[in-house]
Amino acid sequence: MAKLLEQKLDEFSDCLVEWYWIEKPWYLAAIIRRGDELEYKCVTHELTSVEKSLEVRVYNRLVDRLCFLDHDPAEAFAREARKLLRYYFPRLNSLREAVILHHLWTRCFGYERMDPLMKDPYIEDISCNGPGIPLYVYHMGHGFLRTNISFTEEEIDDYVARLAELAGKFLSAGSPVAEGALPDGSRLTAFWRNDVSDRGSGFSIRRFREEPLTPIDLIRLGTLSPELVAYLWVCVEYGLNALILGGTASGKTSTLNALCLLIPSHRRIVTIEDTREIRLPHENWVPLVAREERVVDGSSEHIDLMFLLKRALRMRPEYLIVGEVRGVEANVLFQAMNVGHIVYSTMHAADLDEAVARLTNPPISVPMSMLIPLDLVLVQAVTKVGGREARRCVAVYEVDGVDIEAKRFKSVDKLFEWRADGDRIARISEPKKASRKVSLRAGFSISGFWEELEKRTEVLEKAAAEGVSGYRAFINYLGAWLKRA
């Protein structure tokens, strides 16, 4: 079956840029070039018109049977589906039976024609802008791409209603917009017919990785360098506070999650997010998620970031992680920093000056004096590398002291800088504040700080060279090194 699918790539032979398996032998993705634009083609085993008619008939009967089972319907699926297929089409060969069974499975338990997109690990966003319009995806390596998947007007109305139900929501003329989390954790925004968009029903899905990127993954991708990760590793372990800046889809949360993997395993962590994105292996970790207002027993209940932040401070966190600050909750975040909690968060801002301006002016209005405990600022951006979009940490700053009147930091040292020439992250100055603080807290000399940095850079380079993959393998690798050290 895999060979049959690979043979379909021949039709793209004159414009094929790359291809890869999404789920062998069912789906593969082909990136092709049409003129100056790239397109995403999902290659699957398609049904004939006769098979489509058979699939609809079997599906309707199958749903009736599975709904009345007193055990997991997924376990009975293959048995019941095969019975129905052989009843309606006894001469069906094993290959075509397998194809129809797979289509039925995605219809019952998957995302139907969008199933390949939801399983492609390189796709971060999926957008349907209306009936008859091709779906667009945001691909990690190529940015936004048009796909070969679309819905008719009748299909899209049914499909967005189903997506809303999967997210525990309801769409109607009276409630034309639904937002929520799909079973796999992806974030859904769906809208109904022409009540919101002139183009009709549509949706947007923000996908999240089931397994977070590790610092080693970010080194391989070029987002961070081994020396920069070693520096951040020391800073995270010994409690320096950091803020990660960047625009939309610049990889702020991925970098935040990777840094959190460097927190010692025994430390107390509380994370607070609008939508659950951070994944950690730590046992002593409390993940808190805000939720929209709803009525419970006649009273209104609203659990936002501010509410959760205030409660989190009563949980005695050593590390307090906030997915993103964008409002008055930043005041509580910096209060936590000022009373000794180690704090990490992200923020939409293109650079350090913009971040300070946003933080110290309405509607956030954090007093400049409260920024004193902030130690590090990382700036991320989406840039072009070799003709492809790439996420890079373009600058790392150490900040120290504040000028309250001028609303700026007294000392700003740029330590690392991304350079387009050679696509590399270069260290351009010495980390004075980190070396001072870490040496004091770790109990070794300044020269000891540099020795530690060098040792950790070497172990990260070795891990990357050895192909350490997956966050559990990464944690085990670091744990084994720390024991030896």
C-alpha positions, -999 to 999 in steps of 0.1 A, spaced: 0 0 0 29 24 7 42 18 -28 9 27 -43 9 60 -25 45 68 -34 37 62 -71 12 91 -69 41 114 -64 49 110 -101 23 136 -110 44 161 -91 78 150 -104 84 183 -123 76 206 -93 83 184 -62 103 203 -35 101 176 -8 79 148 5 76 128 37 53 103 53 27 115 78 13 81 87 26 52 67 10 37 46 -20 60 47 -9 96 43 21 114 29 27 151 23 42 166 -8 55 202 -9 54 214 -46 62 246 -63 37 264 -86 53 294 -101 66 315 -72 44 298 -46 47 266 -26 17 243 -21 10 215 3 -5 183 -12 -19 156 10 -16 123 -8 -40 96 4 -58 65 -8 -89 78 -24 -123 59 -27 -140 53 -60 -176 65 -65 -189 30 -58 -168 27 -26 -179 61 -14 -215 50 -17 -207 18 2 -188 37 29 -218 60 35 -242 30 39 -218 11 62 -211 43 83 -248 49 90 -253 13 101 -220 12 120 -228 43 141 -261 27 152 -243 -4 163 -214 13 181 -237 37 200 -254 9 218 -223 -9 230 -216 -11 267 -178 -10 262 -153 10 242 -166 13 206 -130 16 193 -124 -20 203 -154 -32 184 -149 -10 154 -129 -34 131 -151 -64 139 -184 -46 133 -172 -26 103 -159 -58 85 -192 -76 91 -211 -48 74 -186 -44 45 -187 -82 38 -225 -81 40 -229 -53 15 -199 -62 -7 -189 -99 -3 -164 -98 -32 -144 -68 -19 -106 -76 -19 -85 -72 12 -66 -41 -1 -98 -21 -9 -114 -33 24 -84 -19 43 -87 15 25 -125 17 33 -119 6 69 -94 34 73 -118 60 59 -145 48 82 -121 50 112 -112 86 105 -149 94 101 -158 78 134 -128 86 156 -106 110 136 -110 142 116 -121 128 83 -104 144 53 -85 167 77 -71 138 96 -37 140 78 -33 177 87 -40 169 123 -13 143 123 14 161 104 40 171 131 52 200 110 18 217 108 11 243 135 -21 261 122 -50 250 100 -73 276 85 -106 271 66 -118 305 53 -151 293 39 -167 268 16 -151 261 -17 -118 277 -6 -87 255 -1 -76 250 35 -44 268 44 -18 254 68 12 270 86 41 246 80 72 248 103 95 248 73 76 268 47 51 291 64 16 294 51 7 270 23 -24 263 2 -36 227 5 -56 204 -19 -83 200 8 -116 220 8 -153 217 19 -185 224 1 -211 246 18 -231 217 30 -200 198 42 -185 228 61 -216 235 81 -217 199 93 -180 198 99 -177 230 120 -206 218 141 -188 185 147 -155 203 156 -174 225 181 -190 194 197 -155 178 200 -145 209 219 -175 207 241 -192 238 225 -223 245 204 -227 265 172 -260 281 161 -274 314 148 -277 325 184 -242 314 193 -222 318 160 -187 316 174 -172 287 194 -138 286 210 -123 257 229 -98 228 231 -101 198 209 -94 163 224 -57 164 214 -53 199 230 -54 219 198 -71 253 201 -103 257 180 -120 289 168 -151 281 147 -177 304 132 -212 296 119 -224 304 84 -228 342 75 -234 354 110 -197 363 115 -180 360 81 -195 369 47 -178 338 33 -197 314 55 -187 288 80 -151 283 88 -125 276 115 -90 280 127 -71 254 146 -38 261 165 -21 228 170 3 220 198 30 194 200 22 164 222 59 161 230 76 195 235 107 206 218 138 201 240 168 225 240 186 199 219 158 201 193 161 239 193 199 236 188 193 213 158 168 237 143 192 266 148 169 285 171 195 284 199 232 276 200 249 251 224 267 280 241 235 300 245 216 269 259 245 262 284 243 298 296 205 296 300 208 262 317 230 277 344 207 308 347 176 286 350 192 262 376 203 291 398 172 311 396 176 341 373 143 357 361 136 359 323 112 373 298 109 360 262 98 385 236 87 380 200 59 383 175 32 359 166 44 324 158 81 333 166 84 302 189 82 320 223 63 292 240 85 265 225 116 282 239 98 288 272 89 251 275 125 240 265 139 263 292 115 248 318 129 213 310 162 226 325 146 233 359 160 208 385 136 179 389 129 184 426 118 221 424 83 233 429 67 246 397 34 263 390 24 272 354 -5 294 344 -18 296 308 -49 306 288 -46 274 268 -25 244 279 7 244 259 35 238 284 44 201 290 68 192 318 80 159 332 84 172 367 63 156 395 61 187 417 43 207 391 9 223 391 -5 233 357 -33 259 360 -54 269 330 -77 299 328 -113 295 316 -140 317 303 -169 330 323 -197 306 329 -227 304 353 -226 278 381 -255 274 404 -269 307 394 -237 327 400 -211 339 375 -177 322 376 -147 337 358 -112 323 363 -87 344 345 -49 348 346 -51 374 374 -73 351 395 -49 321 390 -18 342 397 -31 353 430 -39 317 440 -6 304 427 13 326 451 -3 307 479 10 274 466 46 283 475 60 280 440 98 282 435 93 287 397 63 306 385 57 302 347 31 323 329 24 314 293 20 350 282 13 383 298 -8 409 280 -27 427 307 -29 439 343 -19 404 355 17 415 347 16 435 379 11 404 400 37 386 380 64 412 388 52 413 424 60 376 426 94 383 411 100 410 437 92 388 467 117 361 456 99 337 432 117 327 400 96 339 372 95 331 334 70 344 309 65 355 273 52 387 258 43 400 224 70 427 216 95 431 189 123 443 211 133 453 246 123 490 243 88 480 230 84 455 259 93 482 285 69 507 269 41 482 269 47 471 305 50 506 320 21 523 302 -17 517 303 -34 493 302 -6 472 319 10 500 340 37 481 359 58 506 379 93 508 365 107 500 400 91 466 399 112 456 369 144 456 390 144 418 396 143 410 359 176 395 348 174 383 312 154 392 281 154 369 251 141 382 217 128 357 191 118 364 155 108 346 123 134 352 96 144 337 63 172 312 61 181 295 28 148 307 14 127 291 42 111 306 72 130 299 104 127 308 141 158 323 157 167 338 190 180 370 176 192 387 208 197 379 245 202 408 270 212 411 306 194 440 322 203 456 355 191 486 375 163 510 364 159 547 357 124 554 370 121 589 355 133 578 320 115 544 322 144 524 310 171 501 324 203 517 335 224 488 322 216 467 291 242 443 279 236 423 247 252 390 252 242 370 222 231 381 187 219 361 156 238 369 125 223 363 91 258 359 76 264 322 83 231 318 102 248 317 136 242 329 171 274 347 183 283 357 218 293 394 217 300 402 254 305 385 287 276 377 310 286 399 340 253 398 359 248 361 355 283 352 364 280 373 395 247 359 406 253 323 397 287 322 413 272 336 446 243 312 446 263 282 435 293 289 458 321 289 432 344 316 418 338 336 386 364 313 369 342 284 381 313 299 363 332 299 330 343 263 336 307 253 342 296 270 311 323 253 290 314 218 304 277 223 297 283 235 262 303 204 255 276 180 269 250 198 248 271 195 217 276 158 224 239 152 230 231 169 197 257 149 178 245 117 194 209 124 182 193 125 216 156 129 208 125 133 229 121 152 262 124 121 284 156 110 267 169 145 271 160 146 308 176 112 313 207 123 294 212 154 315 204 134 347 231 109 339 256 137 332 248 155 364 254 124 384 288 119 368 296 156 373 
